[in-house]
Amino acid sequence: MEIRKMVFDGVSYNVLTDEELKEFVKEVEFKKELDLQHEKLINGEIETMDIDDFAKKHRLKYGL
């Protein structure tokens, strides 16, 4: 994402295209979700699971 400057009425603004703005909004939403999950993990609200246990559980549940 490159930052472009445009001048309107003598005032300089940083501008993004619509696609760049959508990508930026998604990135911010993902970061917020990651921070929320991290806080839950730190507070003990989420249990972690070994990858082998996770795979076994999914195999049993979905028959994969």
mmCIF file as Biopython writes it, N, C-alpha, C and O atoms, coordinates in Angstrom:
data_model
#
loop_
_atom_site.group_PDB
_atom_site.id
_atom_site.type_symbol
_atom_site.label_atom_id
_atom_site.label_alt_id
_atom_site.label_comp_id
_atom_site.label_asym_id
_atom_site.label_entity_id
_atom_site.label_seq_id
_atom_site.pdbx_PDB_ins_code
_atom_site.Cartn_x
_atom_site.Cartn_y
_atom_site.Cartn_z
_atom_site.occupancy
_atom_site.B_iso_or_equiv
_atom_site.auth_seq_id
_atom_site.auth_asym_id
_atom_site.pdbx_PDB_model_num
ATOM 1   N N  . MET A ? 1  ? 0.856   -1.164  0.000  1.0 0.0 1  A 1 
ATOM 2   C CA . MET A ? 1  ? 0.000   0.000   0.000  1.0 0.0 1  A 1 
ATOM 3   C C  . MET A ? 1  ? 0.903   1.227   0.000  1.0 0.0 1  A 1 
ATOM 4   O O  . MET A ? 1  ? 1.703   1.430   0.913  1.0 0.0 1  A 1 
ATOM 5   N N  . GLU A ? 2  ? 0.762   2.018   -1.012 1.0 0.0 2  A 1 
ATOM 6   C CA . GLU A ? 2  ? 1.572   3.227   -1.071 1.0 0.0 2  A 1 
ATOM 7   C C  . GLU A ? 2  ? 0.714   4.417   -0.653 1.0 0.0 2  A 1 
ATOM 8   O O  . GLU A ? 2  ? -0.484  4.466   -0.932 1.0 0.0 2  A 1 
ATOM 9   N N  . ILE A ? 3  ? 1.331   5.347   0.002  1.0 0.0 3  A 1 
ATOM 10  C CA . ILE A ? 3  ? 0.602   6.520   0.477  1.0 0.0 3  A 1 
ATOM 11  C C  . ILE A ? 3  ? 0.775   7.631   -0.545 1.0 0.0 3  A 1 
ATOM 12  O O  . ILE A ? 3  ? 1.890   8.016   -0.896 1.0 0.0 3  A 1 
ATOM 13  N N  . ARG A ? 4  ? -0.353  8.133   -1.008 1.0 0.0 4  A 1 
ATOM 14  C CA . ARG A ? 4  ? -0.353  9.234   -1.963 1.0 0.0 4  A 1 
ATOM 15  C C  . ARG A ? 4  ? -0.904  10.470  -1.273 1.0 0.0 4  A 1 
ATOM 16  O O  . ARG A ? 4  ? -1.771  10.376  -0.405 1.0 0.0 4  A 1 
ATOM 17  N N  . LYS A ? 5  ? -0.402  11.606  -1.661 1.0 0.0 5  A 1 
ATOM 18  C CA . LYS A ? 5  ? -0.884  12.860  -1.091 1.0 0.0 5  A 1 
ATOM 19  C C  . LYS A ? 5  ? -1.614  13.632  -2.172 1.0 0.0 5  A 1 
ATOM 20  O O  . LYS A ? 5  ? -1.181  13.697  -3.322 1.0 0.0 5  A 1 
ATOM 21  N N  . MET A ? 6  ? -2.737  14.216  -1.771 1.0 0.0 6  A 1 
ATOM 22  C CA . MET A ? 6  ? -3.491  15.091  -2.663 1.0 0.0 6  A 1 
ATOM 23  C C  . MET A ? 6  ? -3.729  16.393  -1.912 1.0 0.0 6  A 1 
ATOM 24  O O  . MET A ? 6  ? -3.837  16.413  -0.686 1.0 0.0 6  A 1 
ATOM 25  N N  . VAL A ? 7  ? -3.806  17.467  -2.666 1.0 0.0 7  A 1 
ATOM 26  C CA . VAL A ? 7  ? -4.014  18.781  -2.056 1.0 0.0 7  A 1 
ATOM 27  C C  . VAL A ? 7  ? -5.365  19.314  -2.504 1.0 0.0 7  A 1 
ATOM 28  O O  . VAL A ? 7  ? -5.636  19.434  -3.698 1.0 0.0 7  A 1 
ATOM 29  N N  . PHE A ? 8  ? -6.211  19.632  -1.522 1.0 0.0 8  A 1 
ATOM 30  C CA . PHE A ? 8  ? -7.515  20.247  -1.773 1.0 0.0 8  A 1 
ATOM 31  C C  . PHE A ? 8  ? -7.584  21.547  -0.998 1.0 0.0 8  A 1 
ATOM 32  O O  . PHE A ? 8  ? -7.382  21.567  0.216  1.0 0.0 8  A 1 
ATOM 33  N N  . ASP A ? 9  ? -7.862  22.604  -1.684 1.0 0.0 9  A 1 
ATOM 34  C CA . ASP A ? 9  ? -7.973  23.930  -1.061 1.0 0.0 9  A 1 
ATOM 35  C C  . ASP A ? 9  ? -6.756  24.252  -0.193 1.0 0.0 9  A 1 
ATOM 36  O O  . ASP A ? 9  ? -6.887  24.832  0.884  1.0 0.0 9  A 1 
ATOM 37  N N  . GLY A ? 10 ? -5.590  23.875  -0.667 1.0 0.0 10 A 1 
ATOM 38  C CA . GLY A ? 10 ? -4.362  24.195  0.032  1.0 0.0 10 A 1 
ATOM 39  C C  . GLY A ? 10 ? -4.033  23.294  1.208  1.0 0.0 10 A 1 
ATOM 40  O O  . GLY A ? 10 ? -3.047  23.530  1.907  1.0 0.0 10 A 1 
ATOM 41  N N  . VAL A ? 11 ? -4.853  22.246  1.444  1.0 0.0 11 A 1 
ATOM 42  C CA . VAL A ? 11 ? -4.609  21.331  2.550  1.0 0.0 11 A 1 
ATOM 43  C C  . VAL A ? 11 ? -4.195  19.985  1.966  1.0 0.0 11 A 1 
ATOM 44  O O  . VAL A ? 11 ? -4.858  19.468  1.067  1.0 0.0 11 A 1 
ATOM 45  N N  . SER A ? 12 ? -3.096  19.411  2.476  1.0 0.0 12 A 1 
ATOM 46  C CA . SER A ? 12 ? -2.566  18.142  1.980  1.0 0.0 12 A 1 
ATOM 47  C C  . SER A ? 12 ? -3.200  16.976  2.746  1.0 0.0 12 A 1 
ATOM 48  O O  . SER A ? 12 ? -3.256  16.992  3.975  1.0 0.0 12 A 1 
ATOM 49  N N  . TYR A ? 13 ? -3.675  15.972  2.013  1.0 0.0 13 A 1 
ATOM 50  C CA . TYR A ? 13 ? -4.297  14.794  2.608  1.0 0.0 13 A 1 
ATOM 51  C C  . TYR A ? 13 ? -3.612  13.535  2.098  1.0 0.0 13 A 1 
ATOM 52  O O  . TYR A ? 13 ? -3.197  13.480  0.940  1.0 0.0 13 A 1 
ATOM 53  N N  . ASN A ? 14 ? -3.489  12.515  2.961  1.0 0.0 14 A 1 
ATOM 54  C CA . ASN A ? 14 ? -3.060  11.191  2.533  1.0 0.0 14 A 1 
ATOM 55  C C  . ASN A ? 14 ? -4.305  10.475  2.012  1.0 0.0 14 A 1 
ATOM 56  O O  . ASN A ? 14 ? -5.356  10.516  2.651  1.0 0.0 14 A 1 
ATOM 57  N N  . VAL A ? 15 ? -4.191  9.814   0.847  1.0 0.0 15 A 1 
ATOM 58  C CA . VAL A ? 15 ? -5.367  9.173   0.260  1.0 0.0 15 A 1 
ATOM 59  C C  . VAL A ? 15 ? -5.082  7.712   -0.074 1.0 0.0 15 A 1 
ATOM 60  O O  . VAL A ? 15 ? -3.944  7.333   -0.351 1.0 0.0 15 A 1 
ATOM 61  N N  . LEU A ? 16 ? -6.141  6.899   -0.041 1.0 0.0 16 A 1 
ATOM 62  C CA . LEU A ? 16 ? -6.092  5.483   -0.401 1.0 0.0 16 A 1 
ATOM 63  C C  . LEU A ? 16 ? -7.148  5.216   -1.459 1.0 0.0 16 A 1 
ATOM 64  O O  . LEU A ? 16 ? -8.148  5.929   -1.540 1.0 0.0 16 A 1 
ATOM 65  N N  . THR A ? 17 ? -6.927  4.191   -2.269 1.0 0.0 17 A 1 
ATOM 66  C CA . THR A ? 17 ? -7.975  3.765   -3.188 1.0 0.0 17 A 1 
ATOM 67  C C  . THR A ? 17 ? -9.024  3.002   -2.384 1.0 0.0 17 A 1 
ATOM 68  O O  . THR A ? 17 ? -8.782  2.655   -1.228 1.0 0.0 17 A 1 
ATOM 69  N N  . ASP A ? 18 ? -10.183 2.738   -2.980 1.0 0.0 18 A 1 
ATOM 70  C CA . ASP A ? 18 ? -11.232 1.983   -2.297 1.0 0.0 18 A 1 
ATOM 71  C C  . ASP A ? 18 ? -10.745 0.595   -1.904 1.0 0.0 18 A 1 
ATOM 72  O O  . ASP A ? 18 ? -11.031 0.120   -0.806 1.0 0.0 18 A 1 
ATOM 73  N N  . GLU A ? 19 ? -10.006 -0.056  -2.804 1.0 0.0 19 A 1 
ATOM 74  C CA . GLU A ? 19 ? -9.491  -1.398  -2.509 1.0 0.0 19 A 1 
ATOM 75  C C  . GLU A ? 19 ? -8.493  -1.368  -1.358 1.0 0.0 19 A 1 
ATOM 76  O O  . GLU A ? 19 ? -8.524  -2.234  -0.483 1.0 0.0 19 A 1 
ATOM 77  N N  . GLU A ? 20 ? -7.605  -0.372  -1.357 1.0 0.0 20 A 1 
ATOM 78  C CA . GLU A ? 20 ? -6.632  -0.249  -0.277 1.0 0.0 20 A 1 
ATOM 79  C C  . GLU A ? 20 ? -7.327  0.020   1.051  1.0 0.0 20 A 1 
ATOM 80  O O  . GLU A ? 20 ? -6.912  -0.496  2.089  1.0 0.0 20 A 1 
ATOM 81  N N  . LEU A ? 21 ? -8.373  0.819   1.021  1.0 0.0 21 A 1 
ATOM 82  C CA . LEU A ? 21 ? -9.127  1.108   2.237  1.0 0.0 21 A 1 
ATOM 83  C C  . LEU A ? 21 ? -9.795  -0.158  2.773  1.0 0.0 21 A 1 
ATOM 84  O O  . LEU A ? 21 ? -9.759  -0.410  3.978  1.0 0.0 21 A 1 
ATOM 85  N N  . LYS A ? 22 ? -10.404 -0.955  1.894  1.0 0.0 22 A 1 
ATOM 86  C CA . LYS A ? 22 ? -11.034 -2.211  2.318  1.0 0.0 22 A 1 
ATOM 87  C C  . LYS A ? 22 ? -10.001 -3.155  2.934  1.0 0.0 22 A 1 
ATOM 88  O O  . LYS A ? 22 ? -10.260 -3.769  3.970  1.0 0.0 22 A 1 
ATOM 89  N N  . GLU A ? 23 ? -8.836  -3.271  2.302  1.0 0.0 23 A 1 
ATOM 90  C CA . GLU A ? 23 ? -7.771  -4.122  2.841  1.0 0.0 23 A 1 
ATOM 91  C C  . GLU A ? 23 ? -7.301  -3.619  4.196  1.0 0.0 23 A 1 
ATOM 92  O O  . GLU A ? 23 ? -7.052  -4.412  5.104  1.0 0.0 23 A 1 
ATOM 93  N N  . PHE A ? 24 ? -7.179  -2.301  4.335  1.0 0.0 24 A 1 
ATOM 94  C CA . PHE A ? 24 ? -6.741  -1.717  5.595  1.0 0.0 24 A 1 
ATOM 95  C C  . PHE A ? 24 ? -7.762  -1.974  6.704  1.0 0.0 24 A 1 
ATOM 96  O O  . PHE A ? 24 ? -7.388  -2.293  7.833  1.0 0.0 24 A 1 
ATOM 97  N N  . VAL A ? 25 ? -9.040  -1.838  6.385  1.0 0.0 25 A 1 
ATOM 98  C CA . VAL A ? 25 ? -10.097 -2.094  7.368  1.0 0.0 25 A 1 
ATOM 99  C C  . VAL A ? 25 ? -10.075 -3.560  7.792  1.0 0.0 25 A 1 
ATOM 100 O O  . VAL A ? 25 ? -10.218 -3.857  8.978  1.0 0.0 25 A 1 
ATOM 101 N N  . LYS A ? 26 ? -9.899  -4.482  6.841  1.0 0.0 26 A 1 
ATOM 102 C CA . LYS A ? 26 ? -9.812  -5.907  7.175  1.0 0.0 26 A 1 
ATOM 103 C C  . LYS A ? 26 ? -8.625  -6.176  8.084  1.0 0.0 26 A 1 
ATOM 104 O O  . LYS A ? 26 ? -8.731  -6.928  9.053  1.0 0.0 26 A 1 
ATOM 105 N N  . GLU A ? 27 ? -7.503  -5.562  7.769  1.0 0.0 27 A 1 
ATOM 106 C CA . GLU A ? 27 ? -6.294  -5.750  8.573  1.0 0.0 27 A 1 
ATOM 107 C C  . GLU A ? 27 ? -6.515  -5.281  10.011 1.0 0.0 27 A 1 
ATOM 108 O O  . GLU A ? 27 ? -6.088  -5.943  10.957 1.0 0.0 27 A 1 
ATOM 109 N N  . VAL A ? 28 ? -7.178  -4.144  10.170 1.0 0.0 28 A 1 
ATOM 110 C CA . VAL A ? 28 ? -7.455  -3.621  11.509 1.0 0.0 28 A 1 
ATOM 111 C C  . VAL A ? 28 ? -8.418  -4.551  12.251 1.0 0.0 28 A 1 
ATOM 112 O O  . VAL A ? 28 ? -8.235  -4.802  13.442 1.0 0.0 28 A 1 
ATOM 113 N N  . GLU A ? 29 ? -9.446  -5.069  11.555 1.0 0.0 29 A 1 
ATOM 114 C CA . GLU A ? 29 ? -10.394 -5.988  12.187 1.0 0.0 29 A 1 
ATOM 115 C C  . GLU A ? 29 ? -9.690  -7.273  12.624 1.0 0.0 29 A 1 
ATOM 116 O O  . GLU A ? 29 ? -9.936  -7.767  13.725 1.0 0.0 29 A 1 
ATOM 117 N N  . PHE A ? 30 ? -8.817  -7.818  11.771 1.0 0.0 30 A 1 
ATOM 118 C CA . PHE A ? 30 ? -8.078  -9.027  12.128 1.0 0.0 30 A 1 
ATOM 119 C C  . PHE A ? 30 ? -7.178  -8.775  13.337 1.0 0.0 30 A 1 
ATOM 120 O O  . PHE A ? 30 ? -7.070  -9.628  14.218 1.0 0.0 30 A 1 
ATOM 121 N N  . LYS A ? 31 ? -6.536  -7.617  13.383 1.0 0.0 31 A 1 
ATOM 122 C CA . LYS A ? 31 ? -5.672  -7.293  14.510 1.0 0.0 31 A 1 
ATOM 123 C C  . LYS A ? 31 ? -6.474  -7.194  15.798 1.0 0.0 31 A 1 
ATOM 124 O O  . LYS A ? 31 ? -6.033  -7.676  16.842 1.0 0.0 31 A 1 
ATOM 125 N N  . LYS A ? 32 ? -7.657  -6.569  15.733 1.0 0.0 32 A 1 
ATOM 126 C CA . LYS A ? 32 ? -8.509  -6.477  16.920 1.0 0.0 32 A 1 
ATOM 127 C C  . LYS A ? 32 ? -8.912  -7.866  17.401 1.0 0.0 32 A 1 
ATOM 128 O O  . LYS A ? 32 ? -8.877  -8.143  18.600 1.0 0.0 32 A 1 
ATOM 129 N N  . GLU A ? 33 ? -9.296  -8.743  16.468 1.0 0.0 33 A 1 
ATOM 130 C CA . GLU A ? 33 ? -9.690  -10.107 16.830 1.0 0.0 33 A 1 
ATOM 131 C C  . GLU A ? 33 ? -8.511  -10.863 17.435 1.0 0.0 33 A 1 
ATOM 132 O O  . GLU A ? 33 ? -8.674  -11.578 18.424 1.0 0.0 33 A 1 
ATOM 133 N N  . LEU A ? 34 ? -7.333  -10.711 16.852 1.0 0.0 34 A 1 
ATOM 134 C CA . LEU A ? 34 ? -6.144  -11.363 17.384 1.0 0.0 34 A 1 
ATOM 135 C C  . LEU A ? 34 ? -5.835  -10.865 18.797 1.0 0.0 34 A 1 
ATOM 136 O O  . LEU A ? 34 ? -5.510  -11.660 19.680 1.0 0.0 34 A 1 
ATOM 137 N N  . ASP A ? 35 ? -5.935  -9.552  19.010 1.0 0.0 35 A 1 
ATOM 138 C CA . ASP A ? 35 ? -5.708  -8.993  20.341 1.0 0.0 35 A 1 
ATOM 139 C C  . ASP A ? 35 ? -6.734  -9.515  21.341 1.0 0.0 35 A 1 
ATOM 140 O O  . ASP A ? 35 ? -6.389  -9.815  22.484 1.0 0.0 35 A 1 
ATOM 141 N N  . LEU A ? 36 ? -7.991  -9.627  20.919 1.0 0.0 36 A 1 
ATOM 142 C CA . LEU A ? 36 ? -9.043  -10.149 21.789 1.0 0.0 36 A 1 
ATOM 143 C C  . LEU A ? 36 ? -8.761  -11.600 22.166 1.0 0.0 36 A 1 
ATOM 144 O O  . LEU A ? 36 ? -8.882  -11.975 23.332 1.0 0.0 36 A 1 
ATOM 145 N N  . GLN A ? 37 ? -8.385  -12.417 21.182 1.0 0.0 37 A 1 
ATOM 146 C CA . GLN A ? 37 ? -8.070  -13.819 21.452 1.0 0.0 37 A 1 
ATOM 147 C C  . GLN A ? 37 ? -6.853  -13.928 22.376 1.0 0.0 37 A 1 
ATOM 148 O O  . GLN A ? 37 ? -6.814  -14.782 23.262 1.0 0.0 37 A 1 
ATOM 149 N N  . HIS A ? 38 ? -5.876  -13.071 22.165 1.0 0.0 38 A 1 
ATOM 150 C CA . HIS A ? 38 ? -4.677  -13.081 23.010 1.0 0.0 38 A 1 
ATOM 151 C C  . HIS A ? 38 ? -5.044  -12.740 24.456 1.0 0.0 38 A 1 
ATOM 152 O O  . HIS A ? 38 ? -4.562  -13.388 25.385 1.0 0.0 38 A 1 
ATOM 153 N N  . GLU A ? 39 ? -5.889  -11.733 24.649 1.0 0.0 39 A 1 
ATOM 154 C CA . GLU A ? 39 ? -6.326  -11.359 25.995 1.0 0.0 39 A 1 
ATOM 155 C C  . GLU A ? 39 ? -7.071  -12.510 26.665 1.0 0.0 39 A 1 
ATOM 156 O O  . GLU A ? 39 ? -6.867  -12.777 27.849 1.0 0.0 39 A 1 
ATOM 157 N N  . LYS A ? 40 ? -7.937  -13.194 25.907 1.0 0.0 40 A 1 
ATOM 158 C CA . LYS A ? 40 ? -8.664  -14.335 26.463 1.0 0.0 40 A 1 
ATOM 159 C C  . LYS A ? 40 ? -7.704  -15.441 26.872 1.0 0.0 40 A 1 
ATOM 160 O O  . LYS A ? 40 ? -7.889  -16.073 27.912 1.0 0.0 40 A 1 
ATOM 161 N N  . LEU A ? 41 ? -6.690  -15.673 26.068 1.0 0.0 41 A 1 
ATOM 162 C CA . LEU A ? 41 ? -5.703  -16.698 26.381 1.0 0.0 41 A 1 
ATOM 163 C C  . LEU A ? 41 ? -4.920  -16.327 27.638 1.0 0.0 41 A 1 
ATOM 164 O O  . LEU A ? 41 ? -4.691  -17.176 28.500 1.0 0.0 41 A 1 
ATOM 165 N N  . ILE A ? 42 ? -4.516  -15.081 27.743 1.0 0.0 42 A 1 
ATOM 166 C CA . ILE A ? 42 ? -3.762  -14.613 28.908 1.0 0.0 42 A 1 
ATOM 167 C C  . ILE A ? 42 ? -4.617  -14.715 30.177 1.0 0.0 42 A 1 
ATOM 168 O O  . ILE A ? 42 ? -4.113  -15.075 31.241 1.0 0.0 42 A 1 
ATOM 169 N N  . ASN A ? 43 ? -5.904  -14.399 30.062 1.0 0.0 43 A 1 
ATOM 170 C CA . ASN A ? 43 ? -6.805  -14.425 31.222 1.0 0.0 43 A 1 
ATOM 171 C C  . ASN A ? 43 ? -7.285  -15.836 31.569 1.0 0.0 43 A 1 
ATOM 172 O O  . ASN A ? 43 ? -8.005  -16.013 32.551 1.0 0.0 43 A 1 
ATOM 173 N N  . GLY A ? 44 ? -6.903  -16.828 30.788 1.0 0.0 44 A 1 
ATOM 174 C CA . GLY A ? 44 ? -7.292  -18.201 31.063 1.0 0.0 44 A 1 
ATOM 175 C C  . GLY A ? 44 ? -8.693  -18.542 30.611 1.0 0.0 44 A 1 
ATOM 176 O O  . GLY A ? 44 ? -9.250  -19.546 31.054 1.0 0.0 44 A 1 
ATOM 177 N N  . GLU A ? 45 ? -9.284  -17.731 29.738 1.0 0.0 45 A 1 
ATOM 178 C CA . GLU A ? 45 ? -10.631 -17.982 29.257 1.0 0.0 45 A 1 
ATOM 179 C C  . GLU A ? 45 ? -10.644 -18.980 28.093 1.0 0.0 45 A 1 
ATOM 180 O O  . GLU A ? 45 ? -11.698 -19.509 27.741 1.0 0.0 45 A 1 
ATOM 181 N N  . ILE A ? 46 ? -9.489  -19.231 27.504 1.0 0.0 46 A 1 
ATOM 182 C CA . ILE A ? 46 ? -9.365  -20.155 26.371 1.0 0.0 46 A 1 
ATOM 183 C C  . ILE A ? 46 ? -8.370  -21.239 26.741 1.0 0.0 46 A 1 
ATOM 184 O O  . ILE A ? 46 ? -7.298  -20.955 27.274 1.0 0.0 46 A 1 
ATOM 185 N N  . GLU A ? 47 ? -8.730  -22.485 26.456 1.0 0.0 47 A 1 
ATOM 186 C CA . GLU A ? 47 ? -7.799  -23.580 26.676 1.0 0.0 47 A 1 
ATOM 187 C C  . GLU A ? 47 ? -7.059  -23.873 25.381 1.0 0.0 47 A 1 
ATOM 188 O O  . GLU A ? 47 ? -7.646  -23.871 24.299 1.0 0.0 47 A 1 
ATOM 189 N N  . THR A ? 48 ? -5.781  -24.121 25.505 1.0 0.0 48 A 1 
ATOM 190 C CA . THR A ? 48 ? -5.026  -24.520 24.326 1.0 0.0 48 A 1 
ATOM 191 C C  . THR A ? 48 ? -5.083  -26.039 24.202 1.0 0.0 48 A 1 
ATOM 192 O O  . THR A ? 48 ? -5.332  -26.743 25.181 1.0 0.0 48 A 1 
ATOM 193 N N  . MET A ? 49 ? -4.850  -26.534 22.989 1.0 0.0 49 A 1 
ATOM 194 C CA . MET A ? 49 ? -4.940  -27.957 22.727 1.0 0.0 49 A 1 
ATOM 195 C C  . MET A ? 49 ? -3.741  -28.374 21.884 1.0 0.0 49 A 1 
ATOM 196 O O  . MET A ? 49 ? -3.341  -27.652 20.971 1.0 0.0 49 A 1 
ATOM 197 N N  . ASP A ? 50 ? -3.180  -29.505 22.179 1.0 0.0 50 A 1 
ATOM 198 C CA . ASP A ? 50 ? -2.084  -30.056 21.395 1.0 0.0 50 A 1 
ATOM 199 C C  . ASP A ? 50 ? -2.587  -30.350 19.983 1.0 0.0 50 A 1 
ATOM 200 O O  . ASP A ? 50 ? -3.737  -30.758 19.819 1.0 0.0 50 A 1 
ATOM 201 N N  . ILE A ? 51 ? -1.767  -30.156 18.980 1.0 0.0 51 A 1 
ATOM 202 C CA . ILE A ? 51 ? -2.184  -30.357 17.591 1.0 0.0 51 A 1 
ATOM 203 C C  . ILE A ? 51 ? -2.600  -31.796 17.321 1.0 0.0 51 A 1 
ATOM 204 O O  . ILE A ? 51 ? -3.510  -32.030 16.526 1.0 0.0 51 A 1 
ATOM 205 N N  . ASP A ? 52 ? -1.956  -32.762 17.961 1.0 0.0 52 A 1 
ATOM 206 C CA . ASP A ? 52 ? -2.327  -34.162 17.766 1.0 0.0 52 A 1 
ATOM 207 C C  . ASP A ? 52 ? -3.718  -34.434 18.333 1.0 0.0 52 A 1 
ATOM 208 O O  . ASP A ? 52 ? -4.511  -35.143 17.714 1.0 0.0 52 A 1 
ATOM 209 N N  . ASP A ? 53 ? -4.019  -33.875 19.508 1.0 0.0 53 A 1 
ATOM 210 C CA . ASP A ? 53 ? -5.352  -34.028 20.090 1.0 0.0 53 A 1 
ATOM 211 C C  . ASP A ? 53 ? -6.409  -33.366 19.208 1.0 0.0 53 A 1 
ATOM 212 O O  . ASP A ? 53 ? -7.505  -33.898 19.028 1.0 0.0 53 A 1 
ATOM 213 N N  . PHE A ? 54 ? -6.067  -32.208 18.665 1.0 0.0 54 A 1 
ATOM 214 C CA . PHE A ? 54 ? -6.979  -31.500 17.772 1.0 0.0 54 A 1 
ATOM 215 C C  . PHE A ? 54 ? -7.288  -32.352 16.540 1.0 0.0 54 A 1 
ATOM 216 O O  . PHE A ? 54 ? -8.443  -32.465 16.130 1.0 0.0 54 A 1 
ATOM 217 N N  . ALA A ? 55 ? -6.256  -32.944 15.958 1.0 0.0 55 A 1 
ATOM 218 C CA . ALA A ? 55 ? -6.434  -33.781 14.769 1.0 0.0 55 A 1 
ATOM 219 C C  . ALA A ? 55 ? -7.285  -35.002 15.088 1.0 0.0 55 A 1 
ATOM 220 O O  . ALA A ? 55 ? -8.168  -35.360 14.309 1.0 0.0 55 A 1 
ATOM 221 N N  . LYS A ? 56 ? -7.029  -35.642 16.221 1.0 0.0 56 A 1 
ATOM 222 C CA . LYS A ? 56 ? -7.825  -36.812 16.622 1.0 0.0 56 A 1 
ATOM 223 C C  . LYS A ? 56 ? -9.282  -36.439 16.809 1.0 0.0 56 A 1 
ATOM 224 O O  . LYS A ? 56 ? -10.176 -37.152 16.352 1.0 0.0 56 A 1 
ATOM 225 N N  . LYS A ? 57 ? -9.520  -35.331 17.475 1.0 0.0 57 A 1 
ATOM 226 C CA . LYS A ? 57 ? -10.885 -34.884 17.727 1.0 0.0 57 A 1 
ATOM 227 C C  . LYS A ? 57 ? -11.624 -34.630 16.412 1.0 0.0 57 A 1 
ATOM 228 O O  . LYS A ? 57 ? -12.782 -35.021 16.267 1.0 0.0 57 A 1 
ATOM 229 N N  . HIS A ? 58 ? -10.965 -33.983 15.460 1.0 0.0 58 A 1 
ATOM 230 C CA . HIS A ? 58 ? -11.605 -33.704 14.172 1.0 0.0 58 A 1 
ATOM 231 C C  . HIS A ? 58 ? -11.821 -34.975 13.356 1.0 0.0 58 A 1 
ATOM 232 O O  . HIS A ? 58 ? -12.832 -35.116 12.668 1.0 0.0 58 A 1 
ATOM 233 N N  . ARG A ? 59 ? -10.858 -35.905 13.437 1.0 0.0 59 A 1 
ATOM 234 C CA . ARG A ? 59 ? -11.035 -37.169 12.719 1.0 0.0 59 A 1 
ATOM 235 C C  . ARG A ? 59 ? -12.270 -37.899 13.235 1.0 0.0 59 A 1 
ATOM 236 O O  . ARG A ? 59 ? -13.071 -38.409 12.451 1.0 0.0 59 A 1 
ATOM 237 N N  . LEU A ? 60 ? -12.418 -37.947 14.554 1.0 0.0 60 A 1 
ATOM 238 C CA . LEU A ? 60 ? -13.573 -38.620 15.145 1.0 0.0 60 A 1 
ATOM 239 C C  . LEU A ? 60 ? -14.879 -37.889 14.815 1.0 0.0 60 A 1 
ATOM 240 O O  . LEU A ? 60 ? -15.892 -38.518 14.508 1.0 0.0 60 A 1 
ATOM 241 N N  . LYS A ? 61 ? -14.843 -36.586 14.881 1.0 0.0 61 A 1 
ATOM 242 C CA . LYS A ? 61 ? -16.056 -35.800 14.674 1.0 0.0 61 A 1 
ATOM 243 C C  . LYS A ? 61 ? -16.498 -35.793 13.217 1.0 0.0 61 A 1 
ATOM 244 O O  . LYS A ? 61 ? -17.685 -35.948 12.927 1.0 0.0 61 A 1 
ATOM 245 N N  . TYR A ? 62 ? -15.548 -35.613 12.294 1.0 0.0 62 A 1 
ATOM 246 C CA . TYR A ? 62 ? -15.873 -35.463 10.879 1.0 0.0 62 A 1 
ATOM 247 C C  . TYR A ? 62 ? -15.535 -36.654 10.020 1.0 0.0 62 A 1 
ATOM 248 O O  . TYR A ? 62 ? -15.845 -36.671 8.828  1.0 0.0 62 A 1 
ATOM 249 N N  . GLY A ? 63 ? -14.902 -37.657 10.610 1.0 0.0 63 A 1 
ATOM 250 C CA . GLY A ? 63 ? -14.572 -38.855 9.859  1.0 0.0 63 A 1 
ATOM 251 C C  . GLY A ? 63 ? -13.514 -38.630 8.789  1.0 0.0 63 A 1 
ATOM 252 O O  . GLY A ? 63 ? -13.527 -39.286 7.748  1.0 0.0 63 A 1 
ATOM 253 N N  . LEU A ? 64 ? -12.613 -37.717 9.042  1.0 0.0 64 A 1 
ATOM 254 C CA . LEU A ? 64 ? -11.562 -37.444 8.050  1.0 0.0 64 A 1 
ATOM 255 C C  . LEU A ? 64 ? -10.353 -38.297 8.285  1.0 0.0 64 A 1 
ATOM 256 O O  . LEU A ? 64 ? -9.374  -38.198 7.545  1.0 0.0 64 A 1 
#
